[in-house]
Amino acid sequence: MKQLKLFCLFTVILMLNACKSTKTMGNTLYNTTWELEYITGPRIAFNGLYPDKKPQITFNKTTNKVEGHSSCNGYSADFSIHGNSITFGEPGPTTMMYCGQGEQVFLNTIKKVNTYSLDEEGKLILILDDVAMMRFKKVN
């Protein structure tokens, strides 16, 4: 009987902690500018893709848009979050400057992701199924 009570207490604490971490995770996405520090796939080194400026995004909770730049041109797209699932819509109109392959790699990769997480260091990880596709750090 005592073991059953302990098990129930442990289960309740575990459930409450899981709910708390999900709520905190969603709230930390907003009011933050995220700068890309890793992207999977291309054979070109990260600094070769983004020699001058790394892509940045900011999640706007009011408009449900992600805004920023794709290293060269402005970036804006709708996004949707349900739990840890995330989807990005097609980017809106931008300027048309050509700045190498980095922009296309960024735009093609972000459209593929379907989940996200925050790691123990507070970095945003955008994931396709079980593969980390992009990693962002907070910037001031």
N, C-alpha and C positions, 0 to 999 in steps of 0.2 A: 504494500500500500504506500509506504514511504517512497519507494522508487518511482511509482506512478506519479505521485505529486511532484517529485523532482523533475521527472521527464516533462510533465505538463508545464511546469514553471520555465524550464529551459526552452521549450517550444515557443511559449508566448514571448519570452525575451528575444529569441531569435527572429520571430516574425516582426516584432516592433522595431528591431534594429534594421531589418531589411527594408521596411517601409521608410524609415528615417533616411537611410542612405540613398534611396531612389529619389526622394523629395529633394535632398540636398544636391544630388547630382544634376537634376534638371535646373535648379536655381543657379548653379555656378556657371552654366553656359552663358547666361545673360550678363549684361553690363561688363563684359570682358572683351578685349581684342585678342584674338588668337593668331599667332604667327606660325606658319608651316615650318617644321624642322626636319621632317622625314616624309618621303613619298616612295611607294614601291613601284617597281616595274621598269622604269627607263634604264637603258644601259649607260646613259650619261650621268656623271657624278652630280649629286645634289647641287653643289656650288656652281657647276657648269650650267645647270638648268636655270638657276636663279643667281646670277653673278652680282646683280646690282640691288635687287629688292626681292624679298621673299613674300609669297602670297599671305594675305591676312584676311580674316573674316570676323564679323561681329554678328551675333544673333539678336535680332530685334523681336522681343516677345510681343509687342503691341501689334506690329504689322505682319508677324510670321514670315519675315524675310531675313535672309542672311546677306550681309553687305560687306564690302571690302574691296580688295583688288586681287587680281590673279597674277601678280608680279609686275604687270605692265599696265593693263587696262582695268577700269572699274569692274566690279562684280556685284551682282544683285540677283537673288533667286528666292522663290518661295521655299519654305521648308516645313516639314511636319514631323512631330515627335509623339510617339506613343510608347510609354515605358522607356526602354533603351533602344527602340527602333527609330530610325531617322531616315527621311528621304528628302532629296533636294530636287526642285523643279528645274526647268530650263532657265539659264541665265537671261536676264533682261538685256536690252540694248546697251552696248558699251561703245567706247571709242574703238577705233580700228587700228591702233598702232601695232606693228609687228615687233615682237621682242624675243624671238627665238622659240624653241620647242617647249619651254617650261610652261607657258600659259595653256597650251593644248593638253599637256600631260595633266595639269591641275584640273582643268575643266572636265576632261574625260574621266578622271579618277573619282572626283567628288560625286559625279552622277551615279556611280556604281555602288557606293556604300549603302548599307542597310541597317547598321547598328552603330552605337557609339558607347564609349566608356571613358571614365576618368581614372588614370592610374594613381598610384600612391603618391606620386610627385605632383599631382594636380594637372597633368597633361591630358589633353583631349585626344582620344584615339578614335578615328573613323575606320570602321571595319566592314568588309564584305564577307558575309558568312562568318568564318572563323579566322580570316586573314586581316591583319592590321594593314590598312592601305595608306593611311596618312596619320601623322602625329603633329599636334600643334602645342605650342607653349603659350602661356599668358604673357602679354607685353603691357607695359605701362602706357 
